[in-house]
Amino acid sequence: MRYLSIGIAIAALSAVAGAQSLTGVWSGRYSSDDEARVIVLGLDADAAGHLTGYLRLPQADERIVDGRVSGGVFWFMSERDANNNTTQQRIYGGEAQGEKLRLIIPGNRAQSMELKRVSSDRPAPMMPVPPKVSLPAPPPVASNGLAQTPPMGWNSWNKFQGKVTDKVVREIADAMAKNGMKDAGYLYVNIDDTWESARDATGNIRSNSKFPDMKALADYVHGKGLKLGIYSSPGPKTCAGYEGSYQHEAQDAKTWAAWGIDYLKYDWCSAARVYAPDQATMQAAYAKMGEALLASGLPMVYSLCQYGMLDVGEWGAKVGGNLWRTTGDIGDRWDSMQNIGFNLQMGREKYAAPGHWNDPDMLEIGNGGMSETEYRTHMSLWAILAAPLLAGNDLRDVAPGILEILNNKEAIAVDQDKLGKQGTRVSKQGDLEVWARPLEDGGYAVGLFNRGASAAQVTAQWSDIGIAGAHAVRDLWAHAGRGTASGSYSAEVPAHGVVLVKIAK
C-alpha cells in the first residue's frame, strides 16, 4: 500500500472565499485527442466538510475513503483494487471554482485537469462491480519462431512516457541507424502507451493525433532497416487509460498487421477489472492475443507484461510469449536496478531458451539517475541474464560514454549468445557476487560484481563455475586479454561496479 503525497501542489492552490458545496457529479476529458479517456468524480460533502464518493478513471474505479473540503479547497484519499488482490491508496487535491473544479492527479509528475459539474445531485453509490470473467486454461499456442536471441531495440516509456510522438519515433529511428546501434543489433523501435484513440464505428482501433498515420510511420522505420513495435492491454484500458484490446483481440492484431507492426507489448493493467485473478484465466487472456497475432498474417514478437505474477515463467511460452516481465517496473536508480537484477531473477534461469526469455524490464542506461559505472553494471547483468536489451533513453542526444556502454559489442555478444542459457549467481560474499553464464563455444561469461559502497577485490573460483584447469581470460569492458588463469580469477572492482570477463573453453 503506497501513499502518494501531493502536499506541495495542494499548498499552492489559492482558497476560494466562502464555503462551496462540492456535492454532485463532475466530469472531464484529458484532452481533445483522448475521446475515451474521461474522468468522472462523484462527491458528497456533508455540513462538516467531510467528503465521500467515488472516482472513475479510464483504467480503474476508486472509492473515496476519506476527504475534507474547506473554502473550496479539498483533498481526498481513494482506494482501488490492485492487480495482485491488494488495495492501493492515493491522495488527490484540488479546488472548486464555481461550476468547474481543478483536480490534481497524483503520480511521478503530478498533473491537474479541469472537471465540469454535470449534476448537482448527490451521487448514487458506485455501481456494483460485475462478476469477473473466469476462463479455463487454454491449449498451447504454437510458437511464432521469433526472438531466437533476446530482442534488442528501444522503447519510448522510460524517457518520454505520454510525450512520445510520430516525430520522436522517426528521429529515434534516424539516430539508431546512424549511431551504431542498428549495426550492434538494436532493431526494434517500440511505441509504448498513449498512442491510442477511440475506436471507429466498426470497432477498429485508431491512433490519436500524435500518430496521424501508423502505416506511414512503420514504412519509415522499415526504410531505416529497423522494426516497429506497439503497445496494448488485454483489458478494456491501458495503464495510462487509453483504449485496450479487450474483446477486440483478433481485430486489433489484423489492424496492426496492416500497419506493418513487428512487436507487441501487452500490459495487464485494467484486465484485472474484468478477469478473475487466477492463473488459468490470465493464461487464457494472453493466449487470445497469442492466437490472434499468429492469425494476423504478419509475424510479431509477443511481449507479456504482467509483472511476473502467477508463475508466468511456467506458462509464458505456452501462450505464444517470446518474453515476459518478471517484476514490477524498473526505475532509473541504483536501488531499483540492483534489486530487480540481483535479487529477483534467481531461479528463473530454467525458463529461458531460444524464442522465450525472462524480461527484467527495459534499460535505464543514459537517463541520468545512475553513474556510468552503475550503467555498466546494468548492461553486464542484463547480458548475463540473457535479458532483452531495450534502451529507454533519448537516443537523439547521447553522451559518448553512454553510447559506448550501449554499443559494447562484446557485452552484446554475451546477451545474444545462441546457446540461449541464462546465467545465474554462483557465489556471494556480502556485497560481492559472481555470476556466470555458459556460452555456445564452451566458454563462460563471468561477472564480478561489487554491490558495496567501496572498491573491493572480487574472485571467481573455477569450482563455483564448474570448470577446472587453466583458461584464457578476456576483459569485455577493457577489450583486452588478461592472460591465463588457473583455479580462479580476481580483479579490483569499483563500488557498484563490475568486471565482465569471458573465460575461454
C-alpha positions, 0 to 999 in steps of 0.5 A: 500500500503506497501513499502518494503525497501531493502536499506541495501542489495542494499548498499552492492552490489559492482558497476560494472565499466562502464555503462551496458545496462540492456535492454532485457529479463532475466530469472531464476529458484529458484532452481533445485527442483522448475521446475515451479517456474521461474522468468522472468524480462523484462527491458528497460533502456533508455540513462538516466538510467531510467528503465521500464518493467515488472516482472513475478513471479510464483504467480503474474505479476508486472509492473515496475513503476519506476527504475534507473540503474547506473554502473550496479547497479539498483533498481526498484519499481513494482506494482501488483494487490492485492487480495482485488482490491488494488495495492501493491508496492515493491522495488527490487535491484540488479546488472548486471554482464555481461550476468547474473544479481543478483536480490534481492527479497524483503520480511521478509528475503530478498533473491537474485537469479541469472537471465540469459539474454535470449534476448537482445531485448527490451521487448514487453509490458506485455501481456494483462491480460485475462478476469477473470473467473466469476462463479455463486454461487454454491449449498451447499456442504454437510458437511464432519462431521469433526472438531466437536471441533476446530482442534488442531495440528501444522503447519510448516509456522510460524517457518520454512516457505520454510525450512520445510522438510520430516525430520522436519515433522517426528521429529515434529511428534516424539516430539508431541507424546512424549511431551504431546501434542498428549495426550492434543489433538494436532493431526494434523501435517500440511505441509504448502507451498513449498512442491510442484513440477511440475506436471507429464505428466498426470497432477498429482501433485508431491512433490519436493525433500524435500518430496521424498515420501508423502505416506511414510511420512503420514504412519509415522505420522499415526504410531505416532497416529497423522494426516497429513495435506497439503497445496494448492491454488485454483489458478494456484500458491501458495503464495510462487509460487509453483504449485496450484490446479487450474483446477486440483481440483478433481485430486489433492484431489484423489492424496492426498487421496492416500497419506493418507492426513487428512487436507487441507489448501487452500490459495487464493493467485494467484486465484485472477489472474484468478477469478473475485473478487466477492463473488459468484465466490470465493464461487464457487472456494472453493466449487470445492475443497469442492466437490472434497475432499468429492469425494476423498474417504478419509475424510479431514478437509477443511481449507479456507484461504482467509483472511476473505474477502467477508463475508466468515463467511456467506458462509464458511460452505456452501462450505464444510469449517470446518474453515476459516481465518478471517484476514490477517496473524498473526505475532509473536508480541504483536501488531499483536496478540492483534489486530487480537484477540481483535479487529477483531473477534467481531461479528463473534461469530454467525458463529461458531458451531460444524464442522465450526469455525472462524480461527484467524490464527495459534499460535505464542506461543514459537517463541520468539517475545512475553513474556510468559505472552503475550503467555498466553494471546494468548492461553486464547483468542484463547480458548475463541474464540473457535479458532483452536489451531495450534502451529507454533513453533519448537516443537523439542526444547521447553522451559518448560514454553512454553510447559506448556502454550501449554499443559494447559489442562484446557485452552484446555478444554475451546477451545474444549468445545462441546457446540461449542459457541464462546465467545465474549467481554462483557465489556471494560474499556480502556485497560481492557476487559472481555470476556466470553464464555458459556460452555456445563455444564452451566458454563462460561469461563471468561477472564480478560484481561489487554491490558495496559502497567501496572498491573491493577485490572480487574472485571467481573460483573455477569450482563455483563455475564448474570448470577446472584447469587453466583458461584464457581470460578476456576483459569485455569492458577493457577489450583486452586479454588478461592472460591465463588463469588457473583455479580462479580469477580476481580483479579490483572492482569499483563500488557498484561496479563490475568486471565482465570477463569471458573465460575461454573453453 
